[in-house]
Amino acid sequence: MADEALLDEREVAILRWRCRRGLVENDLFLERFFATHGSCLTIRQARGLTLLMDLSDNDLLDLLLRRKEPTGEVAKDEVKEVLEQLRNRA
């Protein structure tokens, strides 16, 4: 169950720094995500978020805006889970 273990504050801070983007639109999604989920991120979610951060800014924005769905290496369950959290405005 290591995937469900929570990240500590330092790990969240490092992940948050890694998630800084060049497009302000992406940053807005990510800031809202960290404000809502930052205190309860799991290793699984961090892995999914890291895979998303490997995408170009434009590809990431297309996913966030539902213009595209994850394919190839990014079409993993942990990515889809985090992507839905990022897309959710609640």
N, C-alpha and C positions, 0 to 999 in steps of 0.2 A: 504493500500500500504506500510505497514511497512517493508515487505520483500524486497522492492526495495530501502529502505533508505540506504545511504552510511555509511560505518563504519568510525569512526573518526580515527585520527592517533594513538591514544592510543590503540583502539580496534584492529587495523591492527597489531600493534607491538606485542600485546598479542597473536593474532592468529598466527603470524609468529613464535613466540617463541614456541608455541604449536606444530607447524609443523616440528620442528627439528626431524630428523630421524636417525636411526642407520646405514642405508645403504646410502653410498654416492650417489648412482645412484638416489635414491628417492630425496635426497637433491638437486641434479641438476635440476630435474623437478620442484621442489618447488621454488627454487631460481629464475628460469626463469619465473615461474608463478607470483611471487610477483613483479619482475622487470617490467613485462608487465601489470599486473592487480591490483597491490597493492594499487594504488591511487584511484581506483574506485570500490572497493569491496562492494557488498551489503550484507545485513543481510542474504538473501537467499543463496548467494554464501558461506558465512562464515559457515552457517549451513551444507551445502553440504561438504565443506572441512573438517569440524569437524568430520562428519561421516566417511569420508575416513581416517582420522587420527586415528580412533579407530581400524583400521585394523592392522594386523601384517605387518612388513616391507616387507616380501616376498609376501603377498597377495596384498599389495599396488603396488609393482613393477609389478606383473602379470597384474594388471589392467592398469597401465601406459604404459606397453609394448604391450598392446592389446592381451595378452595371454588368458585373461579371460574378461568377461563382468560382471558388477555388478549384484548380485543376492541377494535375501532375503532382509534383513533390509537396505542394501546399494543400492538397485535398486529403488532409488527415483529420481524424475526429477532434483532436485537441485544437487544431486550427479553426475548424468550423465552430466549435464551442466558444472560443475566444472571439471569433468574428461576430457571432450573434450577440455577445455581450457588448462589443464595441458598437454595433449597429443600434442597439437598444437605447432609446432615449430616456427610459424610466429610471 
